[in-house]
């Protein structure tokens, strides 16, 4: 076999994983752009931190609620189909915002409704892409830890490109152009899923017989599938504890991104470009950390690396913003936090994929991610109300203290000793917990 033929074969072998990661990159980059464009648009047009938090709530509230219930649908209809449809609807809805604004028809109520639609359809789309990662890794013969490490790199890259581009676009030409770019990113993601992935990839995990469904049998109902996912998550203390901890930290992260950093920028005399710079500093360093994690994940002891990453990535971000330090100091401290944070998602991804059987990935991941995201809609809302009530600095200090206590006290629980149990063994071989004691599924 010649060199050119070998190179072509190698590229073809990596095509499934590369396709999913490319779709994740463009979709997440667009989301990061809108995360700057929409809050800044609300802030400069209304001057209200509370309304800025309300917009974040209206997008992320439906996102979390739908994710909890979309897992069985992803398993049944297939993650490829769900991802494509979700990206098409997201692109169309995101494009409506600048179009209606140009026509003078974008009231605050209409904006809330549109961002709620985006949050609703984005949720199953993101879940579907995540679900395809283990299948793509298996097809490409890539170790799962390395695949989740590269997934972490992609997520961090999108967190770098999105805020940087978003900050520049909003600062130079306004937030509506940023939302147009967001729509283009969703459209590109749908094209990648449709054209780049192998045609037999992302098929449904389960296809119940028509008779079973019609008769409401135990193997076919939607609610039975949902309860299977919930029962499995509840039976695994490691995954359940991880979900609760992430729910608290994500709430604080959401408040920081949606309200606290924009308010810090405004009160310190900065603008959207500085918001993009701070977020990009975190993401660039986190990307480097994810690269390192992807390269050496199979050699790391997960537990000490995991909690050291939280120690660096958590509380210091909030405290440096409250200190009144110069911009370059803020960027350096937040960048160091990003490097520590870069090690977290690869470990989280490997642990969860290893512990969940393939046929349950959609529903268990959906419920688990809904728990971890449950506080995010409230983050912006509570952050805005807290800043309006007591001021920015006290809120930043309080958030930093809560972040520190959550991540460090959680690490004392015995479940975390299991983090390395399945290390290097690939997908979990765990079976579904017994459900004979569960009530019969209601008609779906």
Secondary structure by P-SEA (a helix, b strand, c coil): ccaaaaaaaaaaaaaaaaaaaaaaaaaaaaaaaaaaaaaaaaaaacccaaaaaaaaaaaaaaaaaaaacaaaaaaaacaaaaaaaaaaaaaaaaaaaaaaaaaccccaaaaaaaaaaaaaaaaaaaaaaaaaaaaaaaaacccaaaaaaaaaaaaaaaaaaaaaaaaaaaacccaaaaaaaaaaaaaaaaaaaacccccccccccccccaaaaaaccccccaaaaaaaaaaaaaacaaaaaaaaaaaaaaaaaaaaaacaaaaaaaaacccaaaaaaaaaaaaaaaaaaaaaaaacccccccaaaaaaaaaaacaaaaaaaaccccaaaaaaaaaaaaaaacccaaaaaaaaaaaccccaaaaaaaaaaaaaaccccaaaaaaaaaaaccccaaaaaaaaaaaaaaaaaaaacccccccccccccccccccccccccccccccc
